[in-house]
Amino acid sequence: VRWPMSVLRLEGSGREDVLRAADMLLAAWRAYSDPSADIAAFTQTADGVRVPHNTVTPIARFNASGQYELDLVLRNNRASEEHPDGIFHPHRNLHHIKKENIGLIE
């Protein structure tokens, strides 16, 4: 997949198999953190509330072979003072081009 985001593509002839695999990947991504890449699955607010950050944008279709195909666009929606629209989203200096990466694939 040649997109400007991290994407996992699942393909299969069985709808339930593809959904099960997607569910497993989503659960793993929701719990994933990598401090060296500045990815935090959760942060905690001052009052102790745990805020989740990892999610996916699913894009489903039948492919040319008639199989189920599901693209899972990995997203981390954490923001910072420097990047209030999102650390991993297009930064404000690029908003004259595009505010959301997802629209770049359309």
All heavy atoms as an XYZ file, in Angstrom:
841
protein
N       0.861     -1.169      0.000
C       0.000      0.000      0.000
C       0.905      1.228      0.000
O       1.728      1.387      0.889
C      -0.930      0.005      1.237
C      -1.780      1.237      1.270
C      -1.791     -1.241      1.263
N       0.751      2.089     -0.955
C       1.585      3.293     -1.054
C       0.762      4.511     -0.658
O       0.245      5.226     -1.523
C       2.141      3.446     -2.465
C       3.129      2.359     -2.799
C       3.643      2.518     -4.206
N       4.510      1.415     -4.517
C       5.790      1.545     -4.774
N       6.348      2.724     -4.780
N       6.510      0.484     -5.043
N       0.632      4.680      0.648
C      -0.095      5.812      1.202
C       0.831      6.546      2.152
O       1.803      5.973      2.638
C      -1.331      5.343      1.958
C      -2.426      4.789      1.092
C      -2.517      4.826     -0.265
C      -3.591      4.118      1.554
N      -3.665      4.221     -0.679
C      -4.344      3.774      0.418
C      -4.072      3.776      2.805
C      -5.554      3.110      0.501
C      -5.271      3.108      2.879
C      -6.004      2.787      1.741
N       0.531      7.784      2.482
C       1.406      8.536      3.401
C       1.132      8.204      4.872
O       1.508      8.964      5.746
C       1.042      9.995      3.086
C      -0.386      9.930      2.673
C      -0.524      8.629      1.917
N       0.494      7.080      5.129
C       0.193      6.663      6.502
C       0.588      5.201      6.648
O       0.833      4.520      5.670
C      -1.308      6.828      6.779
C      -1.726      8.267      6.759
S      -3.207      8.719      5.849
C      -3.570      7.541      4.672
N       0.612      4.723      7.893
C       0.876      3.304      8.136
C      -0.425      2.539      7.972
O      -1.409      2.831      8.645
C       1.422      3.108      9.549
O       2.657      3.768      9.675
N      -0.418      1.562      7.068
C      -1.632      0.829      6.722
C      -1.342     -0.670      6.710
O      -0.323     -1.102      6.186
C      -2.158      1.245      5.325
C      -3.414      0.469      4.959
C      -2.405      2.734      5.264
N      -2.253     -1.425      7.278
C      -2.208     -2.886      7.192
C      -3.360     -3.321      6.305
O      -4.497     -2.881      6.501
C      -2.359     -3.503      8.581
C      -1.287     -3.123      9.590
C      -1.683     -3.579     10.973
C       0.044     -3.708      9.180
N      -3.070     -4.166      5.330
C      -4.118     -4.645      4.431
C      -4.377     -6.121      4.723
O      -3.476     -6.939      4.694
C      -3.725     -4.459      2.975
C      -4.786     -5.016      2.015
C      -4.551     -4.583      0.594
N      -4.942     -3.180      0.474
C      -4.673     -2.420     -0.582
N      -4.008     -2.908     -1.602
N      -5.072     -1.158     -0.613
N      -5.638     -6.433      4.981
C      -6.077     -7.807      5.192
C      -6.896     -8.229      3.992
O      -7.668     -7.437      3.447
C      -6.933     -7.900      6.454
C      -6.287     -7.404      7.744
C      -7.299     -7.426      8.877
C      -5.074     -8.236      8.079
N      -6.749     -9.497      3.602
C      -7.478    -10.006      2.450
C      -7.849    -11.458      2.719
O      -7.055    -12.214      3.268
C      -6.588     -9.911      1.212
C      -7.224    -10.415     -0.056
C      -6.261    -10.326     -1.224
O      -6.068     -9.219     -1.738
O      -5.699    -11.372     -1.591
N      -9.059    -11.826      2.347
C      -9.457    -13.208      2.512
C     -10.816    -13.473      1.905
O     -11.590    -12.557      1.635
N     -11.102    -14.754      1.710
C     -12.386    -15.131      1.123
C     -13.479    -15.246      2.176
O     -14.654    -15.202      1.844
C     -12.256    -16.456      0.364
O     -11.784    -17.467      1.239
N     -13.093    -15.361      3.451
C     -14.066    -15.480      4.528
C     -14.220    -14.182      5.301
O     -13.257    -13.690      5.895
N     -15.417    -13.641      5.270
C     -15.679    -12.371      5.953
C     -15.328    -12.449      7.438
O     -14.674    -11.557      7.979
C     -17.149    -11.999      5.761
C     -17.560    -10.745      6.464
C     -19.028    -10.461      6.239
N     -19.439     -9.350      7.070
C     -20.663     -8.934      7.177
N     -21.625     -9.528      6.495
N     -20.956     -7.924      7.943
N     -15.753    -13.518      8.107
C     -15.505    -13.657      9.545
C     -14.012    -13.764      9.850
O     -13.546    -13.245     10.859
C     -16.275    -14.849     10.120
C     -17.778    -14.668     10.108
C     -18.243    -13.437     10.885
O     -17.706    -13.185     11.991
O     -19.124    -12.722     10.388
N     -13.262    -14.435      8.985
C     -11.817    -14.552      9.179
C     -11.142    -13.183      9.108
O     -10.273    -12.854      9.914
C     -11.196    -15.481      8.142
C     -11.617    -16.931      8.325
O     -11.987    -17.320      9.447
O     -11.571    -17.676      7.321
N     -11.547    -12.391      8.119
C     -10.973    -11.052      7.970
C     -11.349    -10.196      9.186
O     -10.505     -9.474      9.737
C     -11.431    -10.391      6.645
C     -11.006     -8.940      6.572
C     -10.874    -11.169      5.453
N     -12.592    -10.283      9.634
C     -13.019     -9.510     10.805
C     -12.278     -9.934     12.069
O     -11.892     -9.085     12.885
C     -14.529     -9.638     11.006
C     -15.391     -8.926      9.974
C     -16.865     -9.238     10.208
C     -15.150     -7.424     10.008
N     -12.062    -11.231     12.248
C     -11.324    -11.713     13.427
C      -9.886    -11.193     13.413
O      -9.364    -10.746     14.427
C     -11.320    -13.243     13.475
C     -12.356    -13.816     14.423
C     -12.140    -15.298     14.685
N     -12.112    -16.128     13.492
C     -13.191    -16.527     12.824
N     -14.397    -16.184     13.233
N     -13.078    -17.278     11.754
N      -9.254    -11.252     12.260
C      -7.880    -10.746     12.139
C      -7.840     -9.242     12.415
O      -6.943     -8.753     13.116
C      -7.323    -11.057     10.753
N      -8.815     -8.515     11.890
C      -8.874     -7.069     12.123
C      -9.072     -6.763     13.599
O      -8.441     -5.842     14.136
C     -10.002     -6.450     11.296
N      -9.910     -7.530     14.262
C     -10.149     -7.328     15.688
C      -8.874     -7.564     16.498
O      -8.558     -6.807     17.415
C     -11.275     -8.248     16.160
C     -11.716     -7.927     17.571
O     -11.987     -6.747     17.865
O     -11.782     -8.869     18.389
N      -8.122     -8.607     16.142
C      -6.859     -8.889     16.832
C      -5.848     -7.758     16.617
O      -5.184     -7.321     17.561
C      -6.272    -10.213     16.354
C      -7.045    -11.426     16.819
S      -6.510    -13.014     16.101
C      -4.761    -12.879     16.030
N      -5.754     -7.263     15.383
C      -4.828     -6.167     15.091
C      -5.236     -4.887     15.802
O      -4.387     -4.164     16.341
C      -4.741     -5.933     13.581
C      -3.980     -6.995     12.815
C      -4.200     -6.851     11.319
C      -2.495     -6.930     13.157
N      -6.533     -4.597     15.821
C      -7.013     -3.401     16.513
C      -6.691     -3.479     17.997
O      -6.207     -2.500     18.578
C      -8.516     -3.213     16.298
C      -9.159     -2.044     17.051
C      -8.523     -0.714     16.677
C     -10.655     -2.019     16.790
N      -6.930     -4.620     18.628
C      -6.638     -4.771     20.055
C      -5.145     -4.584     20.323
O      -4.758     -3.907     21.290
C      -7.108     -6.135     20.543
N      -4.306     -5.152     19.467
C      -2.858     -5.002     19.638
C      -2.433     -3.543     19.460
O      -1.622     -3.020     20.226
C      -2.118     -5.902     18.661
N      -2.988     -2.873     18.445
C      -2.626     -1.473     18.193
C      -3.098     -0.573     19.332
O      -2.384      0.327     19.748
C      -3.183     -1.003     16.851
C      -2.946      0.449     16.587
C      -3.900      1.401     16.388
C      -1.689      1.132     16.492
N      -3.322      2.627     16.186
C      -1.954      2.489     16.242
C      -0.354      0.730     16.612
C      -0.954      3.445     16.096
C       0.650      1.674     16.464
C       0.346      3.009     16.208
N      -4.291     -0.808     19.844
C      -4.796      0.013     20.947
C      -3.898     -0.046     22.172
O      -3.814      0.909     22.924
C      -6.215     -0.414     21.317
C      -7.248      0.079     20.341
C      -8.644     -0.287     20.788
N      -9.643      0.338     19.931
C     -10.885     -0.062     19.825
N     -11.305     -1.110     20.520
N     -11.718      0.559     19.025
N      -3.199     -1.158     22.374
C      -2.337     -1.326     23.540
C      -0.868     -0.985     23.255
O      -0.052     -0.977     24.163
C      -2.432     -2.766     24.036
N      -0.535     -0.668     22.007
C       0.859     -0.495     21.593
C       1.420      0.876     21.959
O       0.810      1.907     21.680
C       0.972     -0.685     20.076
C       2.370     -0.535     19.542
C       3.273     -1.579     19.643
C       2.780      0.650     18.951
C       4.562     -1.447     19.146
C       4.064      0.787     18.455
C       4.953     -0.256     18.562
O       6.225     -0.133     18.088
N       2.591      0.868     22.543
C       3.355      2.086     22.805
C       4.793      1.857     22.374
O       5.307      0.739     22.471
C       3.329      2.460     24.293
O       2.047      2.857     24.692
N       5.441      2.909     21.899
C       6.851      2.859     21.532
C       7.453      4.221     21.840
O       7.391      5.140     21.017
C       7.010      2.508     20.058
C       8.459      2.400     19.629
O       9.376      2.723     20.428
O       8.705      2.000     18.480
N       8.026      4.377     23.035
C       8.591      5.674     23.419
C       9.648      6.189     22.438
O       9.750      7.399     22.231
C       9.196      5.412     24.798
C       8.473      4.208     25.313
C       8.143      3.387     24.101
N      10.407      5.296     21.806
C      11.453      5.756     20.876
C      10.847      6.428     19.641
O      11.508      7.230     18.984
C      12.353      4.591     20.457
O      11.650      3.685     19.629
N       9.594      6.102     19.313
C       8.892      6.723     18.180
C       7.860      7.738     18.659
O       7.064      8.231     17.863
C       8.217      5.657     17.329
N       7.842      8.012     19.956
C       6.911      8.971     20.571
C       5.451      8.518     20.467
O       4.538      9.325     20.422
C       7.089     10.365     19.973
C       6.614     11.469     20.915
O       6.511     11.218     22.135
O       6.315     12.578     20.432
N       5.239      7.194     20.411
C       3.886      6.651     20.353
C       3.475      6.213     21.755
O       4.133      5.365     22.354
C       3.794      5.455     19.388
C       4.124      5.898     17.963
C       2.410      4.806     19.445
C       4.279      4.765     16.973
N       2.408      6.798     22.250
C       1.867      6.430     23.559
C       0.421      5.996     23.367
O      -0.402      6.761     22.863
C       1.934      7.610     24.525
N       0.135      4.760     23.761
C      -1.226      4.242     23.609
C      -2.196      4.979     24.530
O      -3.356      5.173     24.179
C      -1.260      2.748     23.908
N      -1.710      5.388     25.698
C      -2.550      6.067     26.692
C      -1.757      7.176     27.356
O      -0.539      7.106     27.456
C      -2.992      5.094     27.798
C      -3.779      3.924     27.307
C      -3.157      2.733     26.974
C      -5.159      4.007     27.174
C      -3.880      1.644     26.516
C      -5.895      2.925     26.717
C      -5.254      1.749     26.392
N      -2.468      8.196     27.799
C      -1.916      9.169     28.738
C      -2.903      9.269     29.889
O      -4.048      8.807     29.789
C      -1.712     10.559     28.094
O      -2.934     10.991     27.506
C      -0.618     10.530     27.047
N      -2.440      9.850     30.959
C      -3.293      9.973     32.132
C      -3.464     11.455     32.461
O      -2.490     12.204     32.515
C      -2.672      9.236     33.325
C      -3.652      9.003     34.441
C      -3.203      7.867     35.341
O      -2.432      7.013     34.936
N      -3.702      7.861     36.546
N      -4.708     11.865     32.674
C      -4.986     13.250     33.012
C      -4.643     13.497     34.480
O      -4.405     12.560     35.246
C      -6.470     13.603     32.768
O      -7.271     12.805     33.645
C      -6.856     13.367     31.314
N      -4.620     14.766     34.872
C      -4.292     15.136     36.251
C      -5.242     14.501     37.259
O      -4.852     14.199     38.390
C      -4.303     16.656     36.402
N      -6.486     14.263     36.853
C      -7.458     13.656     37.775
C      -7.494     12.128     37.657
O      -8.396     11.473     38.174
C      -8.850     14.254     37.587
C      -9.383     14.116     36.169
O      -8.623     13.678     35.284
O     -10.556     14.439     35.959
N      -6.501     11.539     36.972
C      -6.358     10.085     36.943
C      -7.110      9.360     35.845
O      -7.101      8.128     35.802
N      -7.739     10.068     34.932
C      -8.468      9.429     33.839
C      -7.469      8.976     32.771
O      -6.608      9.740     32.339
C      -9.503     10.396     33.215
C     -10.176      9.771     32.010
C     -10.532     10.802     34.256
N      -7.591      7.719     32.371
C      -6.719      7.149     31.338
C      -7.335      7.437     29.970
O      -8.441      6.996     29.673
C      -6.594      5.648     31.580
C      -5.517      5.000     30.786
C      -5.377      3.550     31.232
N      -4.257      2.947     30.574
C      -4.174      1.671     30.299
N      -5.145      0.852     30.637
N      -3.124      1.195     29.689
N      -6.598      8.155     29.123
C      -7.091      8.570     27.813
C      -6.424      7.716     26.724
O      -5.202      7.730     26.582
C      -6.782     10.060     27.560
C      -7.271     10.495     26.186
C      -7.378     10.925     28.652
N      -7.229      6.969     25.942
C      -6.649      6.161     24.853
C      -6.356      7.030     23.626
O      -7.045      8.020     23.373
C      -7.745      5.153     24.545
C      -8.999      5.851     24.914
C      -8.658      6.754     26.076
N      -5.321      6.651     22.863
C      -4.935      7.433     21.682
C      -4.898      6.636     20.389
O      -5.060      7.205     19.315
C      -3.566      8.087     21.899
C      -3.531      9.033     23.029
N      -4.237     10.210     23.044
C      -2.895      8.959     24.225
C      -4.033     10.832     24.186
N      -3.228     10.099     24.931
N      -4.673      5.335     20.451
C      -4.526      4.545     19.228
C      -5.878      4.026     18.747
O      -6.664      3.491     19.514
C      -3.600      3.354     19.471
C      -2.168      3.776     19.713
O      -1.786      4.904     19.446
N      -1.367      2.860     20.209
N      -6.097      4.186     17.448
C      -7.305      3.680     16.806
C      -6.970      3.393     15.349
O      -5.808      3.516     14.942
C      -8.470      4.679     16.950
O      -9.679      4.041     16.534
C      -8.251      5.957     16.164
N      -7.949      3.006     14.571
C      -7.745      2.776     13.141
C      -8.873      3.427     12.363
O      -9.960      3.657     12.884
C      -7.689      1.274     12.772
C      -6.534      0.580     13.455
C      -8.990      0.573     13.053
N      -8.600      3.704     11.106
C      -9.637      4.050     10.140
C      -9.753      2.845      9.223
O      -8.804      2.522      8.503
C      -9.263      5.305      9.336
O      -9.135      6.403     10.223
C     -10.316      5.599      8.270
N     -10.890      2.126      9.260
C     -11.044      0.953      8.403
C     -11.617      1.338      7.036
O     -12.498      2.185      6.938
C     -12.027      0.089      9.181
C     -12.864      1.076      9.931
C     -11.967      2.254     10.229
N     -11.098      0.712      5.996
C     -11.602      0.923      4.639
C     -11.824     -0.472      4.049
O     -10.864     -1.213      3.838
C     -10.619      1.732      3.785
C     -10.320      3.081      4.457
C     -11.165      1.921      2.369
C      -9.155      3.829      3.855
N     -13.079     -0.830      3.819
C     -13.419     -2.194      3.386
C     -13.972     -2.192      1.965
O     -14.620     -1.236      1.533
C     -14.457     -2.786      4.343
N     -13.733     -3.302      1.264
C     -14.228     -3.439     -0.108
C     -14.059     -4.892     -0.551
O     -13.385     -5.669      0.097
C     -13.464     -2.515     -1.052
C     -12.016     -2.927     -1.225
C     -11.222     -1.883     -1.996
N      -9.838     -1.895     -1.574
C      -9.335     -1.289     -0.517
N     -10.105     -0.582      0.264
N      -8.065     -1.357     -0.215
N     -14.661     -5.217     -1.678
C     -14.344     -6.444     -2.397
C     -13.262     -6.063     -3.398
O     -13.393     -5.065     -4.105
C     -15.559     -6.987     -3.163
C     -16.555     -7.680     -2.292
C     -17.775     -7.105     -2.044
C     -16.268     -8.916     -1.737
C     -18.715     -7.744     -1.260
C     -17.190     -9.561     -0.953
C     -18.412     -8.978     -0.701
N     -12.223     -6.858     -3.500
C     -11.176     -6.531     -4.467
C     -11.496     -7.151     -5.830
O     -12.521     -7.808     -6.004
C      -9.793     -6.937     -3.948
C      -9.640     -8.421     -3.738
O     -10.369     -9.234     -4.297
N      -8.664     -8.797     -2.927
N     -10.609     -6.959     -6.772
C     -10.847     -7.443     -8.142
C     -10.957     -8.965     -8.201
O     -11.564     -9.507     -9.126
C      -9.733     -6.955     -9.063
N     -10.390     -9.652     -7.215
C     -10.456    -11.117     -7.166
C     -11.713    -11.615     -6.465
O     -11.892    -12.823     -6.298
C      -9.233    -11.670     -6.426
O      -8.053    -11.271     -7.054
N     -12.565    -10.682     -6.014
C     -13.792    -11.060     -5.328
C     -13.595    -11.420     -3.868
O     -14.470    -12.014     -3.254
N     -12.444    -11.058     -3.318
C     -12.175    -11.334     -1.917
C     -12.464    -10.102     -1.067
O     -12.482     -8.978     -1.567
C     -10.715    -11.755     -1.729
C     -10.373    -13.040     -2.440
C      -9.267    -13.788     -1.742
O      -8.510    -13.244     -0.965
N      -9.183    -15.071     -2.024
N     -12.692    -10.367      0.215
C     -12.835     -9.265      1.163
C     -11.458     -8.640      1.352
O     -10.460     -9.339      1.498
C     -13.349     -9.764      2.514
C     -14.762    -10.265      2.461
C     -15.032    -11.614      2.296
C     -15.829     -9.375      2.577
C     -16.332    -12.080      2.240
C     -17.135     -9.829      2.527
C     -17.377    -11.182      2.356
O     -18.671    -11.630      2.301
N     -11.427     -7.321      1.323
C     -10.177     -6.603      1.532
C     -10.445     -5.489      2.532
O     -11.414     -4.745      2.394
C      -9.674     -6.026      0.209
C      -8.247     -5.556      0.246
C      -7.727     -5.283     -1.155
O      -7.914     -4.144     -1.628
O      -7.159     -6.196     -1.782
N      -9.614     -5.408      3.539
C      -9.792     -4.426      4.600
C      -8.471     -3.753      4.874
O      -7.484     -4.411      5.214
C     -10.313     -5.111      5.871
C     -10.572     -4.236      7.083
C     -11.650     -3.192      6.785
C     -10.983     -5.101      8.266
N      -8.424     -2.445      4.670
C      -7.248     -1.659      5.014
C      -7.488     -1.035      6.379
O      -8.550     -0.444      6.619
C      -7.002     -0.553      3.982
C      -6.625     -1.108      2.623
O      -6.024     -2.193      2.575
O      -6.923     -0.448      1.618
N      -6.525     -1.182      7.265
C      -6.590     -0.572      8.587
C      -5.524      0.512      8.642
O      -4.320      0.223      8.666
C      -6.346     -1.611      9.684
C      -7.333     -2.773      9.735
C      -6.911     -3.792     10.783
C      -8.736     -2.271     10.013
N      -5.947      1.771      8.615
C      -5.034      2.905      8.701
C      -4.775      3.147     10.184
O      -5.693      3.477     10.934
C      -5.640      4.163      8.040
C      -4.652      5.318      8.095
C      -6.077      3.875      6.609
N      -3.523      2.950     10.607
C      -3.181      3.126     12.011
C      -3.145      4.612     12.351
O      -2.551      5.409     11.630
C      -1.821      2.489     12.310
C      -1.685      1.009     11.975
C      -0.295      0.514     12.349
C      -2.758      0.185     12.659
N      -3.780      4.946     13.475
C      -3.834      6.353     13.894
C      -3.468      6.460     15.363
O      -3.801      5.599     16.161
C      -5.230      6.910     13.674
C      -5.663      6.871     12.219
C      -7.051      7.382     12.056
N      -7.104      8.777     12.442
C      -7.401      9.782     11.633
N      -7.685      9.543     10.394
N      -7.457     11.014     12.056
N      -2.782      7.534     15.692
C      -2.521      7.899     17.075
C      -2.956      9.355     17.178
O      -2.381     10.230     16.535
C      -1.046      7.733     17.436
C      -0.761      8.149     18.865
O      -0.754      9.336     19.181
N      -0.533      7.178     19.729
N      -3.985      9.599     17.961
C      -4.614     10.922     18.010
C      -4.110     11.793     19.152
O      -4.772     12.758     19.514
C      -6.131     10.752     18.100
C      -6.691     10.132     16.844
O      -6.280     10.460     15.741
N      -7.602      9.198     17.001
N      -2.930     11.472     19.692
C      -2.389     12.277     20.784
C      -1.990     13.649     20.259
O      -1.466     13.795     19.159
C      -1.172     11.565     21.389
C      -0.705     12.149     22.681
C       0.216     11.180     23.404
N       1.288     10.696     22.557
C       2.489     11.252     22.479
N       2.781     12.311     23.214
N       3.403     10.743     21.689
N      -2.240     14.670     21.065
C      -1.905     16.050     20.725
C      -0.913     16.586     21.758
O      -0.703     15.993     22.813
C      -3.160     16.905     20.702
N      -0.305     17.714     21.435
C       0.624     18.375     22.352
C       0.412     19.881     22.245
O      -0.320     20.355     21.375
C       2.072     18.022     21.993
O       2.422     18.580     20.731
N       1.067     20.620     23.110
C       0.970     22.087     23.005
C       1.516     22.559     21.666
O       0.955     23.442     21.034
C       1.730     22.748     24.157
C       0.974     22.726     25.467
C       1.656     23.578     26.526
O       2.236     24.628     26.190
O       1.586     23.172     27.701
N       2.620     21.944     21.233
C       3.231     22.330     19.961
C       2.366     21.931     18.767
O       2.317     22.633     17.764
C       4.612     21.679     19.840
C       5.345     22.051     18.570
C       6.688     21.345     18.439
O       7.045     20.535     19.312
O       7.367     21.611     17.436
N       1.671     20.792     18.896
C       0.838     20.275     17.803
C      -0.556     19.946     18.333
O      -0.908     18.776     18.512
C       1.485     19.046     17.173
C       2.852     19.296     16.646
N       3.086     20.136     15.582
C       4.067     18.848     17.056
C       4.379     20.175     15.342
N       5.002     19.422     16.232
N      -1.385     20.968     18.561
C      -2.707     20.749     19.156
C      -3.677     19.979     18.265
O      -4.658     19.420     18.750
C      -3.222     22.168     19.418
C      -2.464     23.034     18.463
C      -1.120     22.375     18.296
N      -3.416     19.911     16.957
C      -4.281     19.147     16.045
C      -3.859     17.688     15.959
O      -4.535     16.898     15.325
C      -4.266     19.769     14.649
C      -4.834     21.170     14.642
O      -5.816     21.410     15.376
O      -4.291     22.029     13.919
N      -2.744     17.340     16.569
C      -2.267     15.967     16.583
C      -0.790     15.887     16.241
O      -0.337     16.506     15.286
N      -0.066     15.130     17.044
C       1.368     14.969     16.823
C       1.638     14.283     15.493
O       2.564     14.637     14.773
C       1.994     14.175     17.992
C       1.879     14.987     19.282
C       3.445     13.800     17.704
C       2.195     14.211     20.545
N       0.809     13.297     15.141
C       1.020     12.532     13.917
C       0.075     12.946     12.793
O      -0.050     12.247     11.790
C       0.873     11.030     14.205
C       1.916     10.531     15.167
C       1.592     10.284     16.486
C       3.222     10.352     14.758
C       2.548      9.840     17.381
C       4.192      9.915     15.638
C       3.852      9.647     16.957
N      -0.599     14.071     12.942
C      -1.452     14.620     11.886
C      -0.671     15.718     11.182
O       0.311     16.216     11.722
C      -2.732     15.196     12.482
C      -3.608     14.149     13.107
N      -4.811     14.441     13.675
C      -3.468     12.817     13.258
C      -5.371     13.346     14.148
N      -4.572     12.348     13.904
N      -1.081     16.120      9.997
C      -0.375     17.226      9.349
C      -0.335     18.442     10.273
O      -1.338     18.826     10.862
C      -1.210     17.509      8.099
C      -1.865     16.199      7.801
C      -2.161     15.604      9.144
N       0.855     19.015     10.403
C       1.018     20.152     11.302
C       0.494     21.431     10.651
O       0.325     21.505      9.431
C       2.481     20.265     11.700
C       2.943     19.058     12.464
N       4.260     18.721     12.559
C       2.264     18.102     13.156
C       4.380     17.617     13.285
N       3.175     17.217     13.647
N       0.224     22.412     11.471
C      -0.459     23.627     10.990
C       0.243     24.300      9.824
O      -0.406     24.887      8.968
C      -0.649     24.600     12.147
C      -1.706     24.096     13.096
C      -2.186     25.148     14.024
N      -3.291     24.572     14.798
C      -3.967     25.222     15.686
N      -3.669     26.476     15.943
N      -4.947     24.641     16.329
N       1.563     24.217      9.768
C       2.273     24.853      8.654
C       1.965     24.181      7.315
O       2.272     24.726      6.258
C       3.779     24.870      8.910
C       4.391     23.484      8.968
O       3.788     22.549      9.507
N       5.582     23.334      8.439
N       1.314     23.006      7.340
C       0.941     22.300      6.108
C      -0.551     22.379      5.808
O      -1.001     21.835      4.802
C       1.352     20.829      6.206
C       2.841     20.566      6.395
C       3.095     19.089      6.626
C       3.641     21.085      5.215
N      -1.329     23.053      6.643
C      -2.783     23.066      6.459
C      -3.225     23.773      5.182
O      -4.331     23.526      4.712
C      -3.473     23.681      7.676
C      -3.559     22.720      8.823
N      -4.341     22.954      9.910
C      -2.955     21.529      9.064
C      -4.231     21.961     10.773
N      -3.381     21.081     10.269
N      -2.386     24.592      4.611
C      -2.753     25.193      3.324
C      -2.761     24.131      2.218
O      -3.363     24.326      1.168
C      -1.797     26.335      2.968
C      -0.399     25.891      2.685
N       0.464     25.490      3.680
C       0.277     25.754      1.518
C       1.625     25.143      3.142
N       1.531     25.286      1.833
N      -2.115     22.963      2.484
C      -2.112     21.852      1.532
C      -3.261     20.896      1.861
O      -4.091     20.595      1.022
C      -0.769     21.096      1.577
C       0.370     22.040      1.222
C      -0.797     19.890      0.645
C       1.741     21.463      1.481
N      -3.281     20.408      3.111
C      -4.306     19.443      3.518
C      -4.274     19.291      5.025
O      -3.225     19.108      5.609
C      -4.030     18.092      2.849
C      -5.098     17.063      3.058
C      -6.349     17.404      2.281
C      -7.384     16.297      2.450
N      -8.711     16.716      2.231
N      -5.448     19.341      5.655
C      -5.533     19.205      7.112
C      -5.550     17.757      7.569
O      -5.119     17.451      8.658
C      -6.776     19.926      7.646
C      -6.678     21.428      7.583
C      -7.882     22.064      8.232
C      -7.785     23.556      8.144
N      -8.893     24.223      8.796
N      -6.071     16.842      6.765
C      -6.202     15.443      7.168
C      -5.498     14.546      6.144
O      -5.765     14.640      4.953
C      -7.675     15.038      7.265
C      -8.344     15.479      8.531
C      -7.825     14.760      9.774
O      -7.446     13.573      9.691
O      -7.798     15.391     10.827
N      -4.628     13.657      6.626
C      -3.968     12.698      5.727
C      -4.955     11.825      4.995
O      -4.758     11.491      3.845
C      -3.014     11.793      6.533
C      -1.640     12.358      6.620
O      -1.249     13.178      5.803
N      -0.884     11.940      7.602
N      -6.019     11.416      5.656
C      -6.929     10.427      5.077
C      -7.478     10.890      3.736
O      -7.672     10.104      2.831
C      -8.055     10.039      6.060
C      -8.715      8.742      5.640
C      -9.067     11.143      6.251
C      -7.860      7.530      5.814
N      -7.668     12.180      3.551
C      -8.163     12.696      2.284
C      -7.175     12.583      1.150
O      -7.545     12.670     -0.017
N      -5.905     12.379      1.468
C      -4.883     12.281      0.427
C      -5.029     11.021     -0.407
O      -4.528     10.943     -1.509
C      -3.485     12.313      1.053
C      -3.097     13.634      1.715
C      -1.755     13.484      2.408
C      -3.041     14.756      0.703
N      -5.713      9.998      0.138
C      -5.839      8.734     -0.599
C      -7.043      8.715     -1.510
O      -7.216      7.805     -2.291
C      -5.916      7.530      0.378
C      -7.167      7.600      1.218
C      -4.659      7.440      1.209
C      -7.414      6.368      2.054
N      -7.920      9.688     -1.408
C      -9.160      9.690     -2.181
C      -8.931     10.072     -3.632
O      -8.112     10.836     -3.978
C     -10.162     10.643     -1.540
C     -10.546     10.168     -0.166
C     -11.381     11.173      0.604
O     -11.417     12.358      0.260
O     -11.998     10.744      1.571
